[in-house]
Amino acid sequence: MLDALEQKRVNIKDLILEAPTQPEVFDTFDVKKDITRHDWEVMSHYLSVKGNHGNSALRRYYFKLASFVKVLDQDRYENLTKEKTAELQRDMRWDLFSQFTSLSQPPSTAPIRVDELIEAVSQAKILFPEQLSDLYQENAAQWGEKYPILVKQSQSDLQSIIPIKWGMFTIAFKGLEDLPFKESDADPYIAQFLKDHRPRKWHESVTSEPQQMAGFLAGLRISFPNRFEEIKLTQDDWEYMRAEMDVLRSKDNFTKGFRAHPQYFAQHAYHLYILAAKDVQVTEKGLEVVPTTNQVILPPNTAPLPTQRRF
């Protein structure tokens, strides 16, 4: 028995103290660092130009860009639009009222694009949440009748990359109407995303394009924050999506053609900001984003050993 105990004894002087595994640290997205002064100048110029929202198409572009800028930097947004607030609120009310009242079951003599209407309401919720609520209350009976029609039409209109649309739908109607989807509806989309991206199979994935990928994930986080946590973004994911910022700010994209509109750059930055945030919530005040550090620190696989030992 004594010999057996002697064999089990370990000399602590013979033990090797292994350094703890270092955590993996990588950048995500930081508004102050990843949006340059030139980027802000381009977006600010468009928002500051008076009279550029004189028709419905330009107003849609303007509201879209304004909603992204407000989420990214509310002080900057207010400084750029403070002289046009009343005019913008009037245009918003008119556009939404006219679109909702013209909504009817197909066939329609003047069909509207349901996705554009949902997007417009979500932008109004971000820009003027109190005015949107008032507009709903003033037309509660009529809009209560139209909302089921909107939901019905959206079932066939919003089949592509559903979580992106869910995000807009959640911002637009949460707190005003019952949403037409539930958390379990995200199951197949999360499963497909993980299949396509772990490892990546970009040629097979509906979210292979970095803007679509960021929008897909941002919509999922807005609608179902708990389900978003299942994705576990990697450094490779962030580098892939962040690289698109340089593509969108390039001269060809910023100054030429339909794709040149700064809303695309602002939209991608808006999505990345949501993905990197500490918390994202849709409230009666609109979309509330709590920023956090732009670094993700993944814990090591093993717990760190103490620096001192006493025996």
N, C-alpha and C positions, 0 to 999 in steps of 0.2 A: 504493500500500500504506500509506504514512504517513497519507494522508487518511482511509483506512478505520479505522485505529487511533485517530485523533483523534476520529472520530465515535462510537466505542464507549466512549470514556472517560466516566466518571460522576463528577460532583462530589458528594462525600459530604455537603457542606454543604446540598445541595438535597434530601437524603433526609428524609422525615418519620418520626419515631419513633412508631409506633403503640403505644398502651397494650395490654398483653396482655389477652386475653379473660378475664373473671373467671369462676372456677368457680361452678357452681350449687350452692348450699348449702340444705338443707332438713331439717327435723326428721323423725325417724322415730318412735321410741317409747322412752320412758325411764320405768322403773318408779317412780323417785323423784319424778318430776315429773307423770306422767300418771295415777298412782293417788293420789287425795287422801287426807287423813286420815279424812274421812268414809267414803270407799269402804272403807278398811281396817276401820273401826269396824263397818260393816255385815257384812262378811265374817267378821271376827273374832268378832262376837257369835254368829253361827251356829255357828262351829266350837267356841266355848267352852261352848255350852249342853250340859249333860249329859242323856243319855237321849233325844236327838232322833234316834237311829239304832236305835230299838227294833224297826222292821220293815224288810223288805227294800227297799221303795221309798225310805224315808228314808235307809237306809244307802247306797244307790246315789248319792243326791244328796250325802250327806255325803262319801263317798269322792271323788266327782268334784270337789267344791269343794276338798277338802283337797289333792288332787294338783295342782290349779292353783296354790294358794297356796304349796305347797312349792317348786314351780319358780320362782315369782315372788320369794319371800322365805323361804328355808329357816329362818332364825333365828326369824322370826315364827311360822312353822308349828310349829316345835318348842316354842316357848313356849306356844302355844295348846293343843297336844295331848299334852304330856309326861306329864300325869296319866292319860291314856286310852290310851297306846300299847298296852299288853297287851290291853286290851279290843278295840281296833281291829284288832290282828293276829288275834285269835281270830275276830272277825266276818268278816274278810277270808278267812281260811282256810276257814271254814264255807261262805261264799257260793260261793267258787270251786270247792271240792270238790263241793258239791251240784249246781252247774250243769254241771260237766264230766262227772260220773258219770251225769247224766240225759240227756246228749247222745246222740242215736241217729239213725239214718237214718230219714227220713220213709217212711211215716206214723208219727207218734209219738203216743202216748197223752198225753204231757205235753210238747208242743213248747216249746222255749225260743227266745228271740230271739238269733240268733247275733251280731248287732252289739252287743247289750248284753253278751254274754259277752266278746267281744274288748275292748270298752271297759273292762270290769271288770278283766281281766288287765292291760291297759296301766296302769290306775290302781294296781294292786297292785305293778307293776314300778317305778313312780315312788315309791310310799310305802314299800314294804317289799321291796326287791329280794332281800335275802338270804333272807327267809322264803318268797318266791315260788319261788326256786331250790330251797330245801329241800323245799317241797311238791311240786315237779316230781320231784325225786329219789325221794321217798318213794313216789310213785305212777307211776313212770316207765313201767312196762309198760302200765298201764291208760290213761294219758294218751297214750302213744305210739299206742295203738289208736284213741283218740278224735280225735286231731288231724286225721287225713285226713278224717274225717267233718265236722269243723268247717270245713276248707278247702272241701270239696265243697258244703256248705250255704251257705258264704259267697259262692260264685260267683254265685248268683242273688240273694242277700240284699243284696249290697253293690254294686249296679250304679250307684247314684246318687253322683255326686261322688267318684269312686274315690280320688283322692289323700288325701282326709280319712281315709278308712278305712285306706288304706295306712299312714298315720302311726301310727294306733293299733295296727295289726297289727305294725308294725316294733318299736314300743316293747314290745309284749306278748311277742313270740316271738323276736326276734332273739337269737341265742345259745342258744336253747332248742330251736327247731325250724327247719327250712328254710322260708323265706318263699315263698309261692305266686305271686310276681310278680318281674319283673326290670326292670332300668333301661330297656330299650327299650320296655317296656309304657307308659312315660310319654309316648312320642312323640305319640300322638293327642290326649292331654289338654293337653299344652303347646301344640301347634299350635292347638287350639280356643280355648284361653285367650288366646293372642296375637291370634287372629283377632277375638275378641269384645272385647278390651280395647285394641287398638292399631289404630284408635281404638275407643273403647268403643261397644258396642252392647248396653247394659244390658238392653233389653227382649228380646233374643235369648239372653242368656247365662245358663247354669245357675249361675254364680257372681256374679250381679248384686247380690245382697244382701250388704252389707259383712261380716256375720258368716260367710256361706258363702265369700266371697272369701278372707278371712283364714284360715279353716280349710282351704280348698283348698290355699293356698300353704304354710301351715305343715306340712301333711301331706306335701306334695311335698318340702319342705326336709328333713324328718326322714328320709324314705325315700331320697331321691336328692339329696343336697346339690349335686352337680355340675350336675344338670339344673335345679335351682332358680335357679342363676346365669343361666340363659338368659332369665329373666323380666324382669330389670332394672326393678324398681319405680320409679315416678316420684313426684314431689311430689304430683301429683294423686291417685295411688293412696293414698298415705299420708294425705292430708287426708280422703279419702273414708272410709277405714277408721277413722281416729281420731275422726271425728265421731260414729261409732256409740257411742263411750264415753259421750257426753253423753246419747244416747238411752236407753241401758241404765241410766244412773244417775239418770234422771229419776224423779220421785216416782211416777208411774203405773206405771213398770216395776219399780221397786224395792220397792213396797209392796202391789201388787195382783196377784191372779191367778197362774196357773201360771208365766207368763213372768217373774214378779217375783223368782223365786228367784235369789239372788246368784251362782249357778253360771254364769249366762249372761254376766254382766259379767266374772267371773273368767276364763271360758273365752276370751272375746274378748281380754282383756288378755294371757292366756297365749299365744294365737296371735300377737299383735303382738310380744310379747317374743321369741318364736322367730324371727320374720321380721327383727327388728332386731339380733339377736345377732351377735357376731363369729364364733361357732362353735357348732354343735349336733351332739351325738353321742349315739347310743344305746349304752350300755356295760352291763356286768354290774351296775353300780351304778344303772342306771335311765337317765333322760334328763338329760344334762349340757349345760347351756347356759352359754356364756361371753359375758357381756354386753359391749357396746361403747358408744361414744359414741352419743347419739341423733341425730347429724347425719350425713347423707350428703353427701360432697363429690365432685361429678362433675368430672373434669378438663376443662379447656377444650379446644376443638378445635385450638388452636394452642399450641405451646410458648411460654412466656414469654421475652421478649427480655432480655438482660442489662441491668442498670441502668447500667453504665459501659462505655464503649468506648475502646479505645486504638488509635491508628493510627500 
